[in-house]
Amino acid sequence: MTGGSLLQAIRGPVLLVTLGLLMAADQLDRMSFSRTWPVLLILFGLFKLAEHLGPRDAGPPDLNQQNNQYNNPGAGNQ
């Protein structure tokens, strides 16, 4: 699993746990949810930034280049 896909995999659970903690703090009269909900937006933004800055997947190979080598055997040696 690459860094980007790992971040995508844990983003949802981390946001849900954070939401639960913020709501529990609201129920215990520790902090008002109306004042702490921006934490969720900040976390979401941090995850998106980390995904953008993290390593990229190589993706599928270029099939056109492979097909050209098979159709024109001398083309790959130029």
C-alpha positions in Angstrom: 0.0 0.0 0.0 1.5 3.3 -1.0 1.5 6.5 1.1 -1.4 8.1 -0.8 -3.6 5.0 -0.7 -2.9 4.6 3.0 -3.9 8.2 3.7 -7.1 7.6 1.7 -7.8 4.4 3.7 -7.5 6.0 7.1 -9.0 9.4 6.3 -12.6 8.3 6.9 -12.0 6.4 10.2 -9.9 9.3 11.6 -12.6 11.8 10.7 -15.3 9.7 12.3 -13.3 9.1 15.5 -12.7 12.9 15.7 -16.4 13.6 15.2 -17.2 11.1 17.9 -14.7 12.7 20.3 -16.0 16.2 19.6 -19.6 15.1 20.2 -18.7 13.3 23.4 -16.9 16.4 24.6 -20.0 18.4 23.8 -22.2 16.0 25.7 -19.9 16.1 28.8 -20.1 19.9 28.6 -16.3 20.2 28.1 -16.4 22.0 24.8 -19.3 23.2 22.6 -19.5 21.3 19.3 -20.5 24.6 17.6 -17.0 25.9 18.5 -15.0 22.8 17.7 -16.5 21.5 14.4 -13.8 23.4 12.3 -11.4 20.8 13.6 -13.0 18.3 11.1 -12.4 20.7 8.2 -8.8 21.2 9.3 -8.2 17.5 9.5 -9.8 16.9 6.1 -7.7 19.6 4.6 -4.5 18.2 6.1 -5.3 14.7 4.7 -5.9 16.1 1.3 -2.7 18.1 1.4 -0.7 15.0 2.5 -2.2 13.0 -0.3 -1.3 15.6 -2.8 2.3 16.0 -1.6 2.8 12.3 -1.0 4.3 9.8 -3.4 2.4 9.1 -6.6 1.3 5.7 -7.9 3.1 4.7 -11.1 -0.2 3.8 -12.8 -0.6 1.4 -15.6 2.1 1.0 -18.2 1.8 2.8 -21.5 0.1 0.2 -23.8 0.6 2.3 -26.9 4.4 2.2 -26.5 4.3 -1.6 -26.0 2.1 -2.2 -29.0 4.3 0.0 -31.3 7.3 -2.2 -30.3 5.5 -5.4 -31.3 4.1 -3.9 -34.6 7.4 -2.3 -35.6 10.3 -4.4 -34.0 13.0 -1.9 -35.2 11.3 1.1 -33.5 12.5 0.2 -30.0 16.2 0.1 -30.9 16.4 3.7 -32.3 
